[in-house]
Amino acid sequence: KQEVTQIPAALSVPEGENLVLNCSFTDSAIYNLQWFRQDPGKGLTSLLLIQSSQREQTSGRLNASLDKSSGRSTLYIAASQPGDSATYLCAVFIRNAGNMLTFGGGTRLMVKP
Amino acid sequence: DVKVTQSSRYLVKRTGEKVFLECVQDMDHENMFWYRQDPGLGLRLIYFSYDVKMKEKGDIPEGYSVSREKKERFSLILESASTNQTSMYLCASGPVNTIYFGEGSWLTVV
């Protein structure tokens, strides 16, 4: 069964720092990997989607990389801002009868002014 | 923009009540999902559907049922609500390889 782990579980950084969030998965036979942001009490917003054939995706200050063979993805946030404070979740899509996502537990990020 | 709408944001129900959580999507997506999210347990899949009248159990289907009579609507039903079903419920929909979430429904069972 696919397992997805995110480290660290929580992170607090001063504004302006560059930071890296980590995601690892046990089964490399994934269809794609997605990074989400969740604000307190809200639903999930998709940030970046990386197909299994891709190595990275970029959106603004966000860059996500994927190394399928090692079962790892990283989300890099450049020049962090207080508005980046949220929980970040990664999820892998495996191709089976259900086309289901398996989520990591998330990293709770606090960016201090 | 994709829109996944959950009809109720906050509900308080009594133990034993029948509860309906409704979800509607406007993008003609084949797949629809119901998750619950609890502190320390993350997101757990309850049920999903990849076509009208089709449903599949997720990881934690016990105590829940679902209904998908129309493509755009996926309902989660708690036949007899219990206090351990107090949680945030998230509906999602998507095509084959991605997913879009609603804003979530906070359910408290007292």
Boltz contact constraints between the chains, C-beta under 6 A:
constraints:
  - contact:
      token1: [A, 31]
      token2: [B, 97]
      max_distance: 6.0
  - contact:
      token1: [A, 32]
      token2: [B, 97]
      max_distance: 6.0
  - contact:
      token1: [A, 42]
      token2: [B, 103]
      max_distance: 6.0
  - contact:
      token1: [A, 43]
      token2: [B, 90]
      max_distance: 6.0
  - contact:
      token1: [A, 43]
      token2: [B, 101]
      max_distance: 6.0
  - contact:
      token1: [A, 43]
      token2: [B, 102]
      max_distance: 6.0
  - contact:
      token1: [A, 43]
      token2: [B, 103]
      max_distance: 6.0
  - contact:
      token1: [A, 43]
      token2: [B, 104]
      max_distance: 6.0
  - contact:
      token1: [A, 44]
      token2: [B, 101]
      max_distance: 6.0
  - contact:
      token1: [A, 49]
      token2: [B, 98]
      max_distance: 6.0
  - contact:
      token1: [A, 93]
      token2: [B, 97]
      max_distance: 6.0
  - contact:
      token1: [A, 98]
      token2: [B, 56]
      max_distance: 6.0
  - contact:
      token1: [A, 101]
      token2: [B, 99]
      max_distance: 6.0
  - contact:
      token1: [A, 103]
      token2: [B, 42]
      max_distance: 6.0
  - contact:
      token1: [A, 103]
      token2: [B, 43]
      max_distance: 6.0
  - contact:
      token1: [A, 105]
      token2: [B, 42]
      max_distance: 6.0
